[in-house]
Amino acid sequence: MSPAQTSVWIILGYLALLVGLGIVTSRKFKGTASDYFLASRGIGWFLLVMSLFGTTMTAFALVGSTGESFKAGIGVYGMMASWSGIVHSACFFLVGIKLWSLGAKHGYVTQIQFFRDRFESDKLGVLLFPVLVGLVIPYLLIGVVAAGGTINSVTAGAFPDLFAGGGVGPAADKVGGIPYWLGSGGICIVVLVYVFLGGVRGAAWANAFQTLVFILLGLITFVVIADKLGGMKNATAMVLENNPHAARRTVRPDDPMTRYVEAKKQYDNTLVKWHKAPKDKRGPVPRAPEKPHGITYLHFLTYMFIPLSVGMFPHLFQHWLTAKSASSFKPAVILHPLLIMIVWVPCVLLGMWATSAIIPGKTDPVIPWGQGNPNLVLGQMVAQLTKTGGAGILPGLLTAGVLAAIMSSLDSQFLCIGSIFANDVVAHYLGHDKVSDRQKVLCGRIFVILIVAVTYVISLQRPGSVFTLAVWCFSGFAGLFPLVFAAIYWKRTTKAGAYACVLAMAGTWTWLFSQADWGAKREFLFLGMMPVATIVAASTLALVVVSLMTPAPSEATLAKFFRR
Amino acid sequence: MKKLVYALIILLVIAHQDFWYWDSQELVFDVVPIGLAYHAGVSIAAAILWAAAIKFCWPDDVELLEEEIARDAETKGGGI
C-alpha cells in the first residue's frame, strides 16, 4: 500500500468513526424539536467548553494559521489568536450567559426569536433572516473548500488509475488524489448524516471528540516536523538567516527576504516566457509574489473587532442555549484563551519555519520558493517531511485533524440554519401550535440540505480567496455585535435603533466590500484600519442616534428583559 | 474588586498593543520569537483575568433569573 493510500484509509476510518458517533448519540434523541435543536438544554460544562471552542475554530485554526504565519510572520498570532482569547471569552461572559438565561426563561431557540421579542417587531426577523443566512454561507464555504482542497492534496498519487487530476493554477486537482468535488461533497454528506442522526447533542459530542482530535494531532504534527527539521532551534535559526522578517512584525531595509527574492526571480522568468508564447497559448497572466511589508499598529489594533463576531454567530447562540446552567459557562470562559494558545502557537511556529525550512543535508526548500498558496503550506510540510518513515500515517492523521476542525464548525452551522428556518419562518408564520415537533425537525433538515447544496455548487467554482471572504463574513457579524450588546444592556435601545443598526451594518459592509473589489483586494484596509472597525462604528452610531430619537420600548418589554 | 478586575482587563487590552516588541527578533529559549512568546503570555493572562471576572464579577441578576427559572420549572414539573 502506498503512503497516499494509507492516508486515504485513515481519513475514511475517521469519517466512519464520526458516523458511528452519530449513531450512538441518536439513541439519546428524544424525538422533540427542543431535543434536536437544543439538546433539551442539558449540555454540561465539558461538552460546552469543547463545542464552543470547536465551533469557533474553523479550518483556519490549523491550515489558515500556518498559512497566514507563512505569509505575514508571527504577528498573526497577536492579531488573530490573542485578540480572540480576550474577546471571545468576553462575549461568552458578557453576552452568552445573559442570552442563556433569557433563552431559558422565555423559551427561545433562535436569535431571531429573541430579537423579535426584545424589539417588539416581527419584521425585524424578516430583515435579520437573509442577513444571518447570507453571512453564514461564506462561513460554510471556508469549511467545504478547505476540506476538498486538503483531501486532494494529501491523497495525491493514491489512485492514479482512477483519478487523472486536472484544472489549472493552485486549484488544480492533483493526479491520483481524491478529486476536490468528491472530497468536499463527501465531507458535507458525513456532517449531514451525524447532524441529522443526533441533532445538536450529536454535534456537541462530535465537536468534543473532534476538538480533542485536532488539538492532539496538531501537537503531534508539530513535534514530528520540528524533529525532521533538525530540531526547533535549527528550524528557527534557518528563519533568522533567510527570512528574519517572519520572526517580527517589521521588514527592515537590509532583510535578505530570501523567499521573496527567489520567488521574484521565478516570476520574472515565467513572465518572459509568458510574453514570448503565442497569444492563444498564454493562459492566465502570472501573478507577482507579494513583497513582505510588515504589520502596521493600526491594522494590528483594529483586528480586535473581528472576534466580536462571536457575539452574533447564530450557531454559537444555539450552543449557548444548550447549556445546562449558567455555571456551565465558567470553564469555557477561562479555558478558551488557553485552548486557542495550545492550537495556534505551534501552527504559527510551523508557518514561520516553512518560510525558510530546508531538510538537513539538502539544498531545496521544503516549500518551493514560488509557492503562492499559503493554505497549502501545512499539507506540503507534512507531505514533504514524512515521505520516509511515516508511510502516509502522519499525513492521514493530520488530515483527520484538519477535517475535525472543519467539521466541528460545519455541523453547528448546518444545525443553526435548519433551526432558524424551522422556527423563524415555518413555525413562526404557520403557528407554533400548528407545526409538530417532527415537522419542525423535517423542515430544518430539508432547508439545510438546500443550503448545503447551494454552498457546494458555489464551492465547485473554487473561490481562491476563501479566507479573505471569511474575514468579510466575520466583519458582517461583528457589525451586528452592537445590536446584541445593546439589546441586553441598554434599556433605551429601540426597534427603530435596531433596524438602523442592521441597515447601517449592511450598507457600510456592502460599500466597503465593493471598495475591496468584492474581496479581490485581499489586504484591503480602509483609512489604514480593518474595514470591520468602520462597520462597527457605523452600526453603533446608527443604533445609538436612532434609539435616542425614537420612543423608548414599552414598560412591559423592559420588565421582561431588565431587572429593576 | 469588580472594578479592579475590569480595569485589569482594559489594561490587558492596552498591553496587547506591544509596540516595544514590534521590531524585535529576540528569541525565547532560542526558539520562539519574543513577539510570539509575549502574545502567548497575553493569552495566559486573559485566562487568569477571566477566571477573576467569574469569581468577582459574576452577574447577580443571572443567579436570580436561574432561581426564578428553577422555580417555574418546579411549578410546571419540567426541567429548564
HADDOCK unambig.tbl for C-alpha pairs under 7 A between the chains (distance, minus, plus):
assign (segid A and resid 41 and name CA) (segid B and resid 80 and name CA) 6.74 0.50 0.50
assign (segid A and resid 74 and name CA) (segid B and resid 36 and name CA) 6.01 0.50 0.50
assign (segid A and resid 77 and name CA) (segid B and resid 36 and name CA) 6.74 0.50 0.50
assign (segid A and resid 78 and name CA) (segid B and resid 39 and name CA) 5.75 0.50 0.50
assign (segid A and resid 82 and name CA) (segid B and resid 39 and name CA) 6.12 0.50 0.50
assign (segid A and resid 82 and name CA) (segid B and resid 42 and name CA) 6.40 0.50 0.50
assign (segid A and resid 82 and name CA) (segid B and resid 43 and name CA) 5.37 0.50 0.50
assign (segid A and resid 85 and name CA) (segid B and resid 43 and name CA) 5.84 0.50 0.50
assign (segid A and resid 85 and name CA) (segid B and resid 46 and name CA) 6.62 0.50 0.50
assign (segid A and resid 86 and name CA) (segid B and resid 46 and name CA) 5.60 0.50 0.50
assign (segid A and resid 98 and name CA) (segid B and resid 62 and name CA) 6.77 0.50 0.50
assign (segid A and resid 101 and name CA) (segid B and resid 62 and name CA) 6.43 0.50 0.50
assign (segid A and resid 101 and name CA) (segid B and resid 65 and name CA) 6.63 0.50 0.50
assign (segid A and resid 101 and name CA) (segid B and resid 66 and name CA) 6.73 0.50 0.50
assign (segid A and resid 104 and name CA) (segid B and resid 80 and name CA) 6.40 0.50 0.50
assign (segid A and resid 105 and name CA) (segid B and resid 69 and name CA) 5.74 0.50 0.50
assign (segid A and resid 232 and name CA) (segid B and resid 31 and name CA) 6.04 0.50 0.50
assign (segid A and resid 233 and name CA) (segid B and resid 30 and name CA) 5.87 0.50 0.50
assign (segid A and resid 233 and name CA) (segid B and resid 31 and name CA) 5.07 0.50 0.50
assign (segid A and resid 236 and name CA) (segid B and resid 31 and name CA) 5.72 0.50 0.50
assign (segid A and resid 247 and name CA) (segid B and resid 25 and name CA) 5.70 0.50 0.50
assign (segid A and resid 247 and name CA) (segid B and resid 33 and name CA) 5.71 0.50 0.50
assign (segid A and resid 248 and name CA) (segid B and resid 22 and name CA) 6.25 0.50 0.50
assign (segid A and resid 248 and name CA) (segid B and resid 23 and name CA) 5.73 0.50 0.50
assign (segid A and resid 248 and name CA) (segid B and resid 24 and name CA) 6.04 0.50 0.50
assign (segid A and resid 248 and name CA) (segid B and resid 25 and name CA) 5.63 0.50 0.50
assign (segid A and resid 248 and name CA) (segid B and resid 35 and name CA) 6.39 0.50 0.50
assign (segid A and resid 249 and name CA) (segid B and resid 22 and name CA) 5.36 0.50 0.50
assign (segid A and resid 249 and name CA) (segid B and resid 23 and name CA) 6.08 0.50 0.50
assign (segid A and resid 250 and name CA) (segid B and resid 22 and name CA) 6.62 0.50 0.50
assign (segid A and resid 250 and name CA) (segid B and resid 23 and name CA) 5.49 0.50 0.50
assign (segid A and resid 301 and name CA) (segid B and resid 17 and name CA) 6.70 0.50 0.50
assign (segid A and resid 330 and name CA) (segid B and resid 54 and name CA) 6.73 0.50 0.50
assign (segid A and resid 333 and name CA) (segid B and resid 50 and name CA) 6.49 0.50 0.50
assign (segid A and resid 334 and name CA) (segid B and resid 47 and name CA) 4.80 0.50 0.50
assign (segid A and resid 334 and name CA) (segid B and resid 50 and name CA) 5.62 0.50 0.50
assign (segid A and resid 334 and name CA) (segid B and resid 51 and name CA) 5.44 0.50 0.50
assign (segid A and resid 335 and name CA) (segid B and resid 47 and name CA) 6.34 0.50 0.50
assign (segid A and resid 337 and name CA) (segid B and resid 43 and name CA) 5.32 0.50 0.50
assign (segid A and resid 337 and name CA) (segid B and resid 44 and name CA) 6.92 0.50 0.50
assign (segid A and resid 337 and name CA) (segid B and resid 46 and name CA) 6.54 0.50 0.50
assign (segid A and resid 337 and name CA) (segid B and resid 47 and name CA) 5.75 0.50 0.50
assign (segid A and resid 338 and name CA) (segid B and resid 43 and name CA) 6.23 0.50 0.50
assign (segid A and resid 338 and name CA) (segid B and resid 44 and name CA) 6.20 0.50 0.50
assign (segid A and resid 338 and name CA) (segid B and resid 47 and name CA) 6.54 0.50 0.50
assign (segid A and resid 341 and name CA) (segid B and resid 40 and name CA) 6.24 0.50 0.50
assign (segid A and resid 341 and name CA) (segid B and resid 43 and name CA) 6.47 0.50 0.50
